[in-house]
Amino acid sequence: MEGELFLLKDSKGRAFLVRLRPGGVFHHHKGSVPHEAILRAGPGGVVETHLGEPLSVHRPTLEEYVLHMRRSATPTYPKDASAMVALLDLAPGMRVLEAGTGSGGLTLFLARAVGKEGLVESYEKRPHHLKQAEENIRAFWQVENVRFHAQGLEEATLAPESFHGVALDLMEPWKVLPKAAEALMPDRFLVAYLPNITQVLETVRAAEGLPLRLERVLEVGWREWEIRLPVAHPRFQQVGHTAFLVAFRRWKAS
């Protein structure tokens, strides 16, 4: 029981991430419910608070976990993380390089994509971010396929052409682009997550002269709809711009 993760949803669809512990109690504004009752109900079940509020019980999906886990930095949104996995063309058994780790959201998507036979080498030079990321990742993902490095990518020693993919979530990725490009296998992909277009232009400029070809620059849209039969309309609260994804393909250096 101790340490198990559950997601509770109330009648208005609000979600709450709960880590069970012996004698623990979950407190909702419409009452409380013991952790033992949540465990008995199990995934797909329903519990009621002492005031009669029904709460559905679930195993959190990766998306739900990333949106509700503790954060030391703004996480890569699941819509962007899943797109990065697709752009990197990751598959089980591959090795992927990541910098920086942040709160560990993107790391989890990468780790699940490469599977237990694969490996994620994640670099983060801010100790408090790395500590939180390690806690977040190990709480959700028990597979030992992530190797954490408490340093910036600038200081790392990387074997040439040793990674199937590179994921960068850094304010100034152009500073590590030569090293990252050298560590990437030919005909494989490097994807950078960048909040503003000025960073995109600087990164593309820095790639000139490197064995990297710009493949595409894109934003990922995510528009949810509210369905209340017989009425349907887009949700009033929408996730707007989060970041630009900049994808490069490496070619063989002459």
N, C-alpha and C positions, 0 to 999 in steps of 0.2 A: 504493500500500500504506500509506504512512505516514499515520497518523491514522484509518484505517478502524476501525469499531467492530464487534466480534463478541461474541456471548454463548456461553460454553461451559457445558455441563451435564454433570455426572458421573453415575455409575451410581446415585447416591442422589437425583438430581434437584436437587442444589445448583448454583446458577448463578453465573457469574463474568463480569463485564464486562471485556473486553480491548480496548485500543486498540493497533493494530499499529504497529510501527516496525522499520526495517531492523536485523537482528541481535538483535531482541528475543526473550526467552524467557518463557513463562508457567510459573509454578511452582505446582504442586498438591502436596498432602501425599503423593500417590501418584506423584510423578514430575514431570518437566518436559517441555515441548514447544516447539519453536521457532515463532516467529510465522510464518515462511515456510511451515511445515507446515499451520498453520491457514488461511492464505491459499489454499494448494493444495487443501485439502479443500473450502473454500467452504461457503456456507449449505446446510444439509441434509446435509452430510458428517460424517465421523467421523475424529478423530485419536486416536492413542494416545500416552501419556506414555512415557518411556524405561523405566518399570516396568510397562508394559502396561495402564494404566488407560485405558479408552475414554472419550472426551469428544466429545459431539455438538456441532456447530458451527451457529450460527444468527445471523441478523441480529436484533438486539434489537427487540422490539416497543416501542411507546411506554410501555406499562405496565412492562415489564421494565426499560427504561432508567431510568424515574423511580425505581423501587425500588432500583436499584443504582448510580445516579450519585452523585457527591460531593455532600455536603450541608453547607451553612453554617447551615441552619435545617431544622426538621422539615418535610418536604414535604407538600403536600396529597396524600393517598392517591389512587391512580388511581380507586378506586371513587367517591370524592367528587368528584374532578375531572370524571369523565365525567358524573356526575349534574348538576354545575353547568353543563356545556355544554348538557345537555338542558333544564334549567330556564331557562337564558338564551335558549333557542331560537335558537342561533347557526347561521349558514349562510355559505357562501362569499361574500366581498365585503363583509361587515359590519365595522364598527368597534367595538372593545370596549375598555373602560377597566378596568385592573387596578391594585389597590394592596393589599398590597405584593407584590413580586416573590418574596421568599424565596429558595429554591434554584432556582426556575424550573420546577418540576413542573407547576403549574397553567398557567403561561404557555405551555408546550408544547401542552397540550390546547387552549387557546384559539386559539393560532396555527394549529394544524392544522384546527380547525373553521372558521375564517374564510378559510383558503386564501391563495394568493399575491396575490389581488386585494383581500384584506381587510387590516386593520391592528389590532395590539394595542398600545395605549399603556400601558406598565407603569411604575409609580412605586414606588421603594424608597429610603428615606432612609438606610439603613445601608450604607455603601460596601462592606464586606467581603461582605455578602450579595449585593449587586448584581454585584460582580466574579465571584463564583462562579456566579451565575445566568447571566450572559452567557456564561461558558465552557461551562456545561452545555447551554444552548440552542443555541449555535452548533456544538457538537460533534455534535448529533443532527439539527438542523433547519437546513438551509442556505438556506431561503427567507427573504428579507429583508422580513418583514412584522411584525417586532417593533421598537418604538421604546422605548428605555430612558431613564428619567428619574431622575437621582440626587437626588431630593427627595421629601418627603412630599406627599401629595395636598392637604394643607392649604395648601401654598405654590403649588400649580399654578394656571395661568390656563387655564380651559376654556371653550370656546364653548358657549352654551346649546343644548340638544337636539341634540348632535352625535354621540352614541354609541348604538349599537343594544343595548348591554348593559354592565353594570357588575358586576365581580367583586371583592369585598372580602375579603381575608385579613389582617385587622388585629386587634390586641388591643382597640382602642377605636374601632370603626367609626362610632359615633354622632358622633364629632367631625368626620367628613367627610361625613356623610349629607346635609346641605343642599346642599353643593357637588356631590356625586355625583348627587343627584336632579335638580338644575338641568341637569346635562350630559347626562342621559338623555332619549332621545326618548319622546314620549307613547306609551302602550300597550306599552312595552318593559320589560325586567326588570332588577332589581338583586338579586344573590344574595350573601349574606354567609356566610362559613365561620367558625363560632364553636365553640370547644372546650367551653364550659360554658353551662348554662341561665341563669345570672345575666347573662352577656353578651347572650344572646338577649332577655331581658326588657328590658334597658337599651336595646338597639337598637330594639326594637318601640316602647318608650316615646318614644325620640327621633324616631321617624317620625311621631308625632302632630303634626298641623299642617303636615306636608309633603305634597306631591302624590304620596304613596306609599300604596298599599293592600297590606296584608299578604295574600299569596296562600297561603303554607303554611310550616310549620316541620317539618322531617323529619330523620331519621337514615337512613343508607344501610347496610343489612345486607349481609354478604358471608360466606356459609357454604360452605366447600369440603368435598368428600367424598373419602374415600380408597376407591379401587376396587382390590381384590385378589381377583379371581375365585376362588371364588364368593362372597366376602365383600365387603360394602360398609358403611361407617360414616362419620359426620362426622369430619373431621380433629380430632385432639386439640388442636392449636394453632389457635386461631381469632382473626381480627381482630375485636375488640370495638368499643366506642364510640370513634370518632375525632373526630367533630364534629357539630354541628347545622348544617343548611343552612337559611337563612332567606331566603325569596324574596318580593320586593315587585314590584308592577306600578305603573308611573307612569301617572297620569291627567293630563289637561290642567289646568293651573293656571287658575283663573278670573281 
